[in-house]
């Protein structure tokens, strides 16, 4: 018993004993357990009331907040005087301040993202040329999985201060085609064919109403505008499928997409005729 007491009272440095270090370890372990219990219970209580990404970000902040508070509380047991550190650590504080500026900025930006809710896990977004799906929203950064399967980590500060395009934030999304047909083709017939295909497609929305109309008389084609709304989750597949159906159905009915045509006029008819004769002789 005496040996155990002697070990616990053994001074490691200054007035800090083995017992003090043991207390610190115990408090930190206890704080970690408490943080885990709190976040687990909060997750169960709020899982049906909050979006997953918002909930996870909030739980991470709470988890690390409990651990940081516990760590600050046990610093005096290690012989570290907070007031002394604040006074004596001026230069060190400045250096650490600059070093941790981006960390704090990302943390604060993450909290603002949680409050503003511009994106959530599973959304398809575009930010500064990076396009893909939101895989995770962490305390300091957000993970994007691109359409090529690459994972891109974007700091929350950059995410918060950049223009974000969210392709699925709205329940529906519109796409548009410009379809050119020959001048000799029947434009009214082409419009009827396209409208019929639109009406038959199960994912094309009736409201907002699709639009099909002649928009422009081009150099070699009559241009028909097709505007269609589809659910955001099915937008890409509907767009690709409708385009192919329109092309094949128009071709079946003898309506073709024309090639660009040019009419060449010779100012000097005599020179043109001479050129033709020379061409025949050769």
C-alpha positions as a Markdown table, in Angstrom:
| # | Residue | x | y | z |
|---|---|---|---|---|
| 1 | Unk | 0.0 | 0.0 | 0.0 |
| 2 | Unk | 2.8 | 2.3 | 0.9 |
| 3 | Unk | 4.6 | 1.6 | -2.3 |
| 4 | Unk | 1.4 | 2.5 | -4.3 |
| 5 | Unk | 1.1 | 5.8 | -2.5 |
| 6 | Unk | 4.7 | 6.5 | -3.1 |
| 7 | Unk | 4.3 | 5.8 | -6.9 |
| 8 | Unk | 1.2 | 8.1 | -7.1 |
| 9 | Unk | 3.0 | 10.9 | -5.2 |
| 10 | Unk | 6.1 | 10.6 | -7.4 |
| 11 | Unk | 6.8 | 13.9 | -9.0 |
| 12 | Unk | 7.3 | 13.8 | -12.8 |
| 13 | Unk | 8.1 | 17.5 | -13.2 |
| 14 | Unk | 7.6 | 20.5 | -11.0 |
| 15 | Unk | 4.7 | 19.7 | -8.7 |
| 16 | Unk | 2.9 | 17.4 | -11.1 |
| 17 | Unk | 2.7 | 13.9 | -9.8 |
| 18 | Unk | 1.8 | 10.5 | -11.3 |
| 19 | Unk | -1.6 | 10.9 | -9.5 |
| 20 | Unk | -2.2 | 14.2 | -11.3 |
| 21 | Unk | -1.5 | 12.6 | -14.7 |
| 22 | Unk | -3.8 | 9.7 | -13.8 |
| 23 | Unk | -6.6 | 12.1 | -12.9 |
| 24 | Unk | -6.1 | 13.9 | -16.3 |
| 25 | Unk | -6.3 | 10.5 | -18.1 |
| 26 | Unk | -9.4 | 9.5 | -16.2 |
| 27 | Unk | -11.2 | 12.8 | -16.8 |
| 28 | Unk | -10.4 | 12.8 | -20.5 |
| 29 | Unk | -11.6 | 9.2 | -20.8 |
| 30 | Unk | -14.7 | 10.0 | -18.9 |
| 31 | Unk | -15.3 | 13.1 | -21.0 |
| 32 | Unk | -15.0 | 11.0 | -24.2 |
| 33 | Unk | -17.5 | 8.5 | -22.9 |
| 34 | Unk | -19.9 | 11.2 | -21.9 |
| 35 | Unk | -19.5 | 12.9 | -25.3 |
| 36 | Unk | -20.2 | 9.5 | -27.0 |
| 37 | Unk | -23.3 | 8.9 | -24.8 |
| 38 | Unk | -24.7 | 12.5 | -25.4 |
| 39 | Unk | -24.2 | 12.3 | -29.2 |
| 40 | Unk | -25.7 | 8.8 | -29.5 |
| 41 | Unk | -28.8 | 9.8 | -27.6 |
| 42 | Unk | -29.2 | 13.0 | -29.5 |
| 43 | Unk | -28.8 | 11.1 | -32.8 |
| 44 | Unk | -31.6 | 8.7 | -31.7 |
| 45 | Unk | -33.9 | 11.6 | -30.6 |
| 46 | Unk | -33.3 | 13.9 | -33.7 |
| 47 | Unk | -32.8 | 11.4 | -36.5 |
| 48 | Unk | -36.3 | 11.8 | -37.8 |
| 49 | Unk | -36.4 | 15.6 | -37.1 |
| 50 | Unk | -33.3 | 16.8 | -38.9 |
| 51 | Unk | -31.5 | 16.2 | -42.1 |
| 52 | Unk | -28.7 | 13.7 | -41.8 |
| 53 | Unk | -25.9 | 16.0 | -42.8 |
| 54 | Unk | -27.1 | 18.8 | -40.4 |
| 55 | Unk | -27.5 | 16.3 | -37.6 |
| 56 | Unk | -24.0 | 14.7 | -38.1 |
| 57 | Unk | -22.3 | 18.1 | -38.3 |
| 58 | Unk | -24.1 | 19.3 | -35.1 |
| 59 | Unk | -23.2 | 16.1 | -33.3 |
| 60 | Unk | -19.5 | 16.4 | -34.3 |
| 61 | Unk | -19.4 | 20.0 | -32.9 |
| 62 | Unk | -21.0 | 18.8 | -29.6 |
| 63 | Unk | -18.7 | 15.8 | -29.3 |
| 64 | Unk | -15.4 | 17.7 | -29.8 |
| 65 | Unk | -16.8 | 20.6 | -27.7 |
| 66 | Unk | -17.2 | 18.4 | -24.7 |
| 67 | Unk | -13.7 | 17.0 | -25.1 |
| 68 | Unk | -12.1 | 20.4 | -25.5 |
| 69 | Unk | -13.9 | 21.8 | -22.4 |
| 70 | Unk | -12.7 | 18.8 | -20.4 |
| 71 | Unk | -9.2 | 19.3 | -21.7 |
| 72 | Unk | -9.1 | 23.0 | -20.7 |
| 73 | Unk | -10.5 | 22.0 | -17.2 |
| 74 | Unk | -7.7 | 19.6 | -16.5 |
| 75 | Unk | -4.8 | 21.8 | -17.7 |
| 76 | Unk | -4.2 | 23.2 | -14.1 |
| 77 | Unk | -3.6 | 19.6 | -12.9 |
| 78 | Unk | -0.7 | 19.4 | -15.3 |
| 79 | Unk | 0.8 | 22.5 | -13.9 |
| 80 | Unk | -0.4 | 24.7 | -16.7 |
| 81 | Unk | -1.7 | 28.1 | -15.5 |
| 82 | Unk | -4.1 | 29.4 | -18.1 |
| 83 | Unk | -3.7 | 33.0 | -17.0 |
| 84 | Unk | 0.0 | 32.6 | -17.1 |
| 85 | Unk | -0.2 | 31.1 | -20.5 |
| 86 | Unk | -2.3 | 34.0 | -21.8 |
| 87 | Unk | 0.2 | 36.5 | -20.5 |
| 88 | Unk | 3.4 | 34.8 | -21.5 |
| 89 | Unk | 2.1 | 33.3 | -24.7 |
| 90 | Unk | 1.7 | 36.5 | -26.7 |
| 91 | Unk | 4.1 | 35.7 | -29.5 |
| 92 | Unk | 3.1 | 32.0 | -29.5 |
| 93 | Unk | -0.5 | 33.0 | -29.5 |
| 94 | Unk | 0.0 | 35.2 | -32.6 |
| 95 | Unk | 1.8 | 32.4 | -34.4 |
| 96 | Unk | -0.8 | 29.9 | -33.5 |
| 97 | Unk | -3.5 | 32.4 | -34.4 |
| 98 | Unk | -2.2 | 32.7 | -37.9 |
| 99 | Unk | -1.7 | 29.0 | -38.2 |
| 100 | Unk | -5.2 | 28.2 | -36.9 |
| 101 | Unk | -6.9 | 31.0 | -38.8 |
| 102 | Unk | -8.0 | 28.7 | -41.6 |
| 103 | Unk | -9.1 | 26.0 | -39.2 |
| 104 | Unk | -11.3 | 28.4 | -37.2 |
| 105 | Unk | -12.6 | 29.9 | -40.4 |
| 106 | Unk | -13.6 | 26.5 | -41.8 |
| 107 | Unk | -15.2 | 25.6 | -38.4 |
| 108 | Unk | -17.3 | 28.7 | -38.4 |
| 109 | Unk | -18.2 | 28.3 | -42.0 |
| 110 | Unk | -19.3 | 24.8 | -41.3 |
| 111 | Unk | -21.6 | 26.1 | -38.5 |
| 112 | Unk | -23.1 | 28.7 | -40.9 |
| 113 | Unk | -23.6 | 26.0 | -43.6 |
| 114 | Unk | -25.5 | 24.0 | -41.0 |
| 115 | Unk | -27.7 | 27.0 | -40.3 |
| 116 | Unk | -28.2 | 28.2 | -43.9 |
| 117 | Unk | -28.7 | 24.6 | -45.3 |
| 118 | Unk | -27.7 | 25.3 | -49.0 |
| 119 | Unk | -26.7 | 21.6 | -49.6 |
| 120 | Unk | -27.3 | 18.2 | -48.0 |
| 121 | Unk | -25.8 | 14.7 | -48.5 |
| 122 | Unk | -26.8 | 13.2 | -51.8 |
| 123 | Unk | -27.3 | 16.6 | -53.6 |
| 124 | Unk | -25.8 | 17.1 | -57.0 |
| 125 | Unk | -23.9 | 20.4 | -57.0 |
| 126 | Unk | -21.3 | 22.4 | -58.8 |
| 127 | Unk | -18.7 | 24.6 | -57.1 |
| 128 | Unk | -15.7 | 26.2 | -58.8 |
| 129 | Unk | -15.7 | 23.7 | -61.6 |
| 130 | Unk | -16.2 | 20.7 | -59.3 |
| 131 | Unk | -19.4 | 18.8 | -60.1 |
| 132 | Unk | -20.7 | 15.7 | -58.3 |
| 133 | Unk | -22.6 | 14.3 | -55.4 |
| 134 | Unk | -22.3 | 15.5 | -51.8 |
| 135 | Unk | -20.9 | 12.5 | -49.9 |
| 136 | Unk | -20.4 | 14.1 | -46.4 |
| 137 | Unk | -20.5 | 17.4 | -44.6 |
| 138 | Unk | -17.8 | 17.5 | -41.9 |
| 139 | Unk | -16.9 | 20.1 | -39.3 |
| 140 | Unk | -14.0 | 21.5 | -41.4 |
| 141 | Unk | -14.7 | 20.3 | -44.9 |
| 142 | Unk | -17.2 | 18.8 | -47.3 |
| 143 | Unk | -16.6 | 15.7 | -49.5 |
| 144 | Unk | -17.8 | 15.7 | -53.1 |
| 145 | Unk | -17.8 | 12.6 | -55.3 |
| 146 | Unk | -17.5 | 13.6 | -58.9 |
| 147 | Unk | -19.3 | 11.9 | -61.8 |
| 148 | Unk | -15.9 | 10.2 | -62.6 |
| 149 | Unk | -15.9 | 8.6 | -59.1 |
| 150 | Unk | -13.2 | 10.9 | -57.7 |
| 151 | Unk | -13.5 | 12.2 | -54.1 |
| 152 | Unk | -12.8 | 15.9 | -53.7 |
| 153 | Unk | -12.4 | 17.6 | -50.3 |
| 154 | Unk | -13.5 | 21.2 | -50.2 |
| 155 | Unk | -12.8 | 23.4 | -47.2 |
| 156 | Unk | -16.0 | 24.7 | -45.7 |
| 157 | Unk | -14.7 | 28.3 | -45.9 |
| 158 | Unk | -14.4 | 28.0 | -49.7 |
| 159 | Unk | -17.8 | 26.3 | -49.9 |
| 160 | Unk | -19.4 | 29.1 | -47.9 |
| 161 | Unk | -17.9 | 31.9 | -49.9 |
| 162 | Unk | -18.3 | 30.4 | -53.4 |
| 163 | Unk | -21.3 | 30.3 | -55.7 |
| 164 | Unk | -23.0 | 26.9 | -55.4 |
| 165 | Unk | -25.2 | 25.5 | -58.1 |
| 166 | Unk | -27.5 | 22.8 | -56.6 |
| 167 | Unk | -29.1 | 20.8 | -59.4 |
| 168 | Unk | -31.6 | 19.0 | -57.2 |
| 169 | Unk | -32.6 | 21.6 | -54.6 |
| 170 | Unk | -35.9 | 22.2 | -56.5 |
| 171 | Unk | -38.2 | 19.2 | -57.1 |
| 172 | Unk | -38.3 | 19.8 | -60.9 |
| 173 | Unk | -35.8 | 20.9 | -63.5 |
| 174 | Unk | -36.2 | 22.0 | -67.1 |
| 175 | Unk | -34.2 | 21.0 | -70.2 |
| 176 | Unk | -34.3 | 22.5 | -73.7 |
| 177 | Unk | -33.6 | 21.2 | -77.2 |
| 178 | Unk | -33.2 | 23.2 | -80.4 |
| 179 | Unk | -34.2 | 20.8 | -83.2 |
| 180 | Unk | -33.7 | 21.9 | -86.8 |
| 181 | Unk | -35.7 | 20.5 | -89.7 |
| 182 | Unk | -35.6 | 21.0 | -93.4 |
| 183 | Unk | -37.6 | 23.9 | -95.0 |
| 184 | Unk | -39.3 | 21.3 | -97.2 |
| 185 | Unk | -40.5 | 19.4 | -94.1 |
| 186 | Unk | -43.9 | 20.0 | -92.4 |
| 187 | Unk | -43.2 | 21.9 | -89.2 |
| 188 | Unk | -46.7 | 21.4 | -87.9 |
| 189 | Unk | -46.4 | 17.7 | -88.3 |
| 190 | Unk | -43.0 | 17.7 | -86.6 |
| 191 | Unk | -44.4 | 19.6 | -83.6 |
| 192 | Unk | -47.4 | 17.2 | -83.3 |
| 193 | Unk | -44.9 | 14.2 | -83.3 |
| 194 | Unk | -42.8 | 15.8 | -80.6 |
| 195 | Unk | -45.8 | 16.7 | -78.4 |
| 196 | Unk | -47.1 | 13.1 | -78.7 |
| 197 | Unk | -43.7 | 11.7 | -77.5 |
| 198 | Unk | -43.7 | 14.2 | -74.6 |
| 199 | Unk | -47.3 | 13.2 | -73.5 |
| 200 | Unk | -46.4 | 9.5 | -73.6 |
| 201 | Unk | -43.3 | 9.8 | -71.4 |
| 202 | Unk | -44.1 | 8.8 | -67.8 |
| 203 | Unk | -41.6 | 11.2 | -66.2 |
| 204 | Unk | -42.3 | 14.3 | -68.2 |
| 205 | Unk | -44.2 | 16.7 | -66.0 |
| 206 | Unk | -47.6 | 18.1 | -67.1 |
| 207 | Unk | -47.2 | 21.2 | -64.9 |
| 208 | Unk | -45.2 | 23.3 | -65.8 |
| 209 | Unk | -46.6 | 22.6 | -69.2 |
| 210 | Unk | -44.1 | 21.5 | -71.9 |
| 211 | Unk | -43.5 | 24.0 | -74.8 |
| 212 | Unk | -42.9 | 23.1 | -78.4 |
| 213 | Unk | -42.8 | 25.9 | -81.0 |
| 214 | Unk | -40.9 | 27.3 | -84.0 |
| 215 | Unk | -38.4 | 29.8 | -82.7 |
| 216 | Unk | -36.2 | 30.7 | -85.6 |
| 217 | Unk | -35.8 | 30.4 | -89.3 |
| 218 | Unk | -32.1 | 29.5 | -89.7 |
| 219 | Unk | -29.9 | 29.6 | -92.8 |
| 220 | Unk | -30.6 | 25.9 | -93.6 |
| 221 | Unk | -33.3 | 24.8 | -91.1 |
| 222 | Unk | -36.5 | 25.7 | -89.4 |
| 223 | Unk | -35.6 | 25.6 | -85.7 |
| 224 | Unk | -38.1 | 24.1 | -83.2 |
| 225 | Unk | -37.7 | 24.8 | -79.5 |
| 226 | Unk | -38.6 | 22.0 | -77.1 |
| 227 | Unk | -38.8 | 22.8 | -73.4 |
| 228 | Unk | -39.7 | 20.1 | -70.9 |
| 229 | Unk | -39.8 | 19.8 | -67.1 |
| 230 | Unk | -38.9 | 16.5 | -65.3 |
| 231 | Unk | -38.2 | 15.5 | -61.7 |
| 232 | Unk | -34.7 | 16.6 | -60.7 |
| 233 | Unk | -33.7 | 13.0 | -59.8 |
| 234 | Unk | -34.7 | 11.8 | -63.3 |
| 235 | Unk | -33.7 | 14.9 | -65.2 |
| 236 | Unk | -30.6 | 13.5 | -67.0 |
| 237 | Unk | -32.1 | 10.2 | -68.0 |
| 238 | Unk | -35.3 | 11.8 | -69.3 |
| 239 | Unk | -33.3 | 14.4 | -71.3 |
| 240 | Unk | -31.2 | 11.7 | -73.0 |
| 241 | Unk | -34.1 | 9.4 | -73.7 |
| 242 | Unk | -36.4 | 12.1 | -75.1 |
| 243 | Unk | -33.7 | 13.4 | -77.4 |
| 244 | Unk | -33.1 | 10.0 | -79.0 |
| 245 | Unk | -36.9 | 9.3 | -79.3 |
| 246 | Unk | -37.5 | 12.6 | -81.0 |
| 247 | Unk | -34.7 | 11.9 | -83.5 |
| 248 | Unk | -35.8 | 8.4 | -84.4 |
| 249 | Unk | -39.5 | 9.3 | -84.6 |
| 250 | Unk | -38.9 | 12.3 | -86.9 |
| 251 | Unk | -36.8 | 10.1 | -89.2 |
| 252 | Unk | -39.5 | 7.5 | -89.3 |
| 253 | Unk | -41.9 | 10.1 | -90.6 |
| 254 | Unk | -39.5 | 11.4 | -93.2 |
| 255 | Unk | -38.5 | 14.5 | -91.3 |
| 256 | Unk | -34.8 | 14.9 | -91.3 |
| 257 | Unk | -32.2 | 17.3 | -89.7 |
| 258 | Unk | -30.6 | 19.2 | -92.6 |
| 259 | Unk | -27.0 | 19.6 | -93.3 |
| 260 | Unk | -25.7 | 23.2 | -93.6 |
| 261 | Unk | -26.1 | 24.5 | -97.2 |
| 262 | Unk | -24.4 | 27.3 | -99.0 |
| 263 | Unk | -25.2 | 29.0 | -102.3 |
| 264 | Unk | -22.1 | 30.1 | -104.2 |
| 265 | Unk | -22.6 | 32.9 | -106.8 |
| 266 | Unk | -19.9 | 33.9 | -109.3 |
| 267 | Unk | -19.7 | 37.6 | -110.0 |
| 268 | Unk | -18.0 | 36.9 | -113.4 |
| 269 | Unk | -20.1 | 34.3 | -115.3 |
| 270 | Unk | -17.6 | 34.1 | -118.1 |
| 271 | Unk | -14.8 | 33.1 | -115.7 |
| 272 | Unk | -17.0 | 30.5 | -114.2 |
| 273 | Unk | -17.8 | 29.0 | -117.5 |
| 274 | Unk | -14.1 | 28.9 | -118.5 |
| 275 | Unk | -13.3 | 27.2 | -115.2 |
| 276 | Unk | -16.0 | 24.6 | -115.9 |
| 277 | Unk | -14.7 | 23.9 | -119.5 |
| 278 | Unk | -11.1 | 23.5 | -118.2 |
| 279 | Unk | -12.4 | 21.1 | -115.5 |
| 280 | Unk | -14.1 | 18.9 | -118.2 |
| 281 | Unk | -10.9 | 18.8 | -120.4 |
| 282 | Unk | -8.8 | 17.7 | -117.5 |
